[in-house]
């Protein structure tokens, strides 16, 4: 990627016949982290990722979901100093960004999810608990799971509802995907 610096916590998927890489951060010499806004694409036959646009709000450790082989959804994630509840949508045909219905759960990073035929399932991750006193904030696992149905008439509208958590503790950076049998599969973490 441009700039030559190592990147961490990016998300990737395919849409519109290309592979896309979005969201990452870099670590400076002093240990500080910076969310990077770049969106990169590579098409078959190309040998390098190409920058194509920037995210309105840079996030990393976000869930990246694809709808209609066209729209890329970035659900929640980490931005510089904290989690965001945003659902940012990139139209890969027009290269325009919009926002969808916000993430209704506790904002998280390192969560996972999948989508199949307009139905999203997003689970787990890490949430922040800000203490009421002056002690440091805590990073706690989240075991929340949310289902989101994308409105077929308006891709920016998502009807969210909380669903039962999977067995066991909440996971961080668990792998997941939507599969051809129209279900979402989670693994690892």
N, C-alpha and C positions, 0 to 999 in steps of 0.2 A: 504494500500500500504506500501511497505517497508519504513522504516525510521520513521514511526510513526508521522511525521509532517503533519498538515493539508495542503490540496492542494486546489487550486482555478483555475477556468477557463479551466478545462480539456474538451476534446471532446471524445465522445464515439460512437461506432457503432458495427455492427456485420459483420463478413466476415469469410468464410471458416468454418462455424459451431461453431465459438467462438465469445465472446464479447471482444472488444478491447477498452482500455482507453489510450489516448495519450495526451501529452501536458498539462502542468499545471505549476503553480508557487507556491513558498512558500514566506512568509513574515518573515524576521528576526526581532529580538527584536528592532533593530534601525529603522525599517520601510522599509528597502530596500527589493526589490523583486528580486527573482532569478528564471529564467526559468529552469525547470527540464526536463532532456532528456528522462526519462524512458518511455518505452512502456510496457503496462501490458495487459495480456490476461487471460480470464477465460472461461473454457469449461463447457458444461453441466455436471452436477454431481460433479463439483469441488465447494469448498466453499470459496476459496480465490483467489484474483488476483495474478498472477505470473508475475514477471519481465521477459521479453523475449529479449529485445534489447534496445538500445538507439537511439534517433533521431540524425542525423548528426548535425543539427542546432535545438536546443530545441526551440519550439514555444508553445504559449498558446493562448487562444481566437482565435484559427484558425478554418477554416472550414474543417471538415473531411468528405470526400466523398469516396464511395466504388464503384469499377468497376469490373465487372465479378466475384463478390463474392470472389475476390482475392487481388486486388490492393487497398491500402488505400492511398488516396491523402490528403495531408495537404496543404491547399491553404492559402498563406500569413500568417498573424498572428503577434504576438508580441514576440520579443526575447530580454530579459533583459532590454534594454534601448530604443528600437524603433521597428517599424514595418519592416517586410521583404517582398520582392516580390517573395519569393521562392515558388515553388510547389514541395514538397518532396513526393516521392512515396515509400511505403513499399510493397514489394511482400510478402504476408503472407505465401506463400508456401516455398520460398527459404530464407526468412528473410533477403533479401538484399534491401538496400536503393538505389534509384536513384533520379535524378532530372528530372522533366518534364519542358515543356515550361513555363517560368516564368509568374507570374500574371501580366497582362498588365496595370491594373488600378493603382490608387494611393494605395500603400501598406496600409492595414487596419488591425484592430483587432476587434473582436466582431461582425464580419459580419456573414452572414448565407447563406446556399445554399443547393442544393440537386442535385441528379443525377438520370437519368433514361436512360437505354440502351445507355450509352456512351455520353449522352448530359448533361452538367453541367449548372446550373444557380446559380450565386453567386451575392449577393446584399448587399449593405449598409456597416455598421461598422463605425469605427472611424479612421480618418486619422490625421496625425500630420502636422501642419503648422509651420515651423521654421521661426521666424521673421527675418527681415533683420537687426534690431537693437539688442540690448542686452536684450530685454524683454524676458520673459519666452515663450517657445513654446506653441502653442494652440492645444487642442484636439478638432477636429471638426467632426460633423457627415458627413458621405459620403452617397450620394444617388445614387452612381454608381451601375449599374447592368451589368454583363458580362455573356455571354453565351460561353461555351467552348465545342467543339466537340472533343472527344478523337479519335485519329486515330486508326482504328481497326487493322492496321498492325504494329503499334508501339505505345504502351500504354503511352510512355513518350512524345509523340507529341500531343499538344492540339491546336486546331485552335480557338483562342479567337476572339470574336467580341462584341463590346459594344451594349447593347440593351436599350430600353426605361426603365427609372426608374418606379417603382410602384407609384401610387398616394400617396401623403403625403410626409412628411419629412423622411430622412434617419433614420434608426433604429439601436439600439445597442443591441446585443445578442437576436435577434429575432429568434424564433424557426422555423425550416423548415425541409422538408423531400421530397424525391422523392417518388411518390406514384404509385400504380399499373396501373393507367390510363395514365402513362407516362407524367406526368407534375410535376412541383415542386410547393409545397404549403408552404406559409409563414404565420406565425401567431405571434401575440403579439409583444413584443419588448419594 
